[in-house]
Amino acid sequence: MPPGTGDVQLSISQNIPIAGAVIVSTPQDIALLDAHKGAEMFRKVNVPVLGLVQNMSVFQCPKCKHETHIFGADGVRNLASNLGLDVLGDIPLHIQIRETSDAGKPVVVAEPESDVAQAYLKIAAEIVKRLPLSPTERQHCEDL
């Protein structure tokens, strides 16, 4: 959902059974303010926060491979530590994500063996570990 703690988030959390929330944020200060508010809102309505994801964590130049932390380096990690939550993973700022998404085929489908796709799959696995699933449901998720 979009950032913040607006009516949509509150209504959904109060009217639909939710197994847990994942907070996704870039590591910049202004985005972290919304991420913090979102985590606190979910806690107030008794929705477990499964963890945080640091989006656009690093940009790697496709030519020289130099890495730049355009939005900051560890903002989500620091927020997670302050909130007593885990970081589920990092998603880089990568052209492959934009190109495959724009083509209607997410990177995990278009290029499942790529490092970028593996970042998403790692996060998905971390989420599944934290969901309150029965052994049968958990096995089904792992088989996918």
JONOR-V832379 format. One record per pair of residues at least 4 apart in sequence whose C-alpha atoms are under 6 Angstrom apart, sorted by the first residue. I is the first residue (numbers start at 0). GAP is how many residues later the second one is. If there is no record, write none. Layout:
# JONOR-V832379
((I & GAP) (I & GAP))
This chain:
# JONOR-V832379
((2 & 31) (3 & 30) (3 & 34) (4 & 33) (6 & 4) (10 & 4) (11 & 4) (19 & 27) (19 & 28) (19 & 29) (19 & 30) (20 & 28) (20 & 29) (21 & 27) (21 & 28) (21 & 29) (21 & 30) (22 & 29) (23 & 28) (23 & 29) (24 & 29) (24 & 30) (25 & 28) (25 & 29) (25 & 30) (26 & 44) (26 & 45) (26 & 48) (26 & 49) (27 & 43) (27 & 44) (31 & 4) (41 & 5) (42 & 4) (50 & 34) (50 & 35) (50 & 36) (50 & 37) (51 & 35) (51 & 36) (52 & 34) (52 & 35) (52 & 36) (52 & 37) (53 & 22) (53 & 36) (54 & 35) (54 & 36) (55 & 35) (55 & 36) (55 & 37) (56 & 34) (56 & 35) (57 & 10) (57 & 11) (57 & 34) (57 & 35) (58 & 8) (58 & 9) (58 & 34) (59 & 5) (59 & 6) (59 & 7) (60 & 4) (60 & 5) (68 & 4) (75 & 4) (79 & 4) (79 & 5) (79 & 6) (87 & 35) (87 & 38) (88 & 34) (95 & 4) (96 & 10) (97 & 4) (99 & 5) (99 & 6) (99 & 7) (100 & 4) (100 & 5) (104 & 5) (106 & 4) (106 & 10) (107 & 4) (107 & 9) (111 & 5) (117 & 4) (132 & 4) (132 & 5))
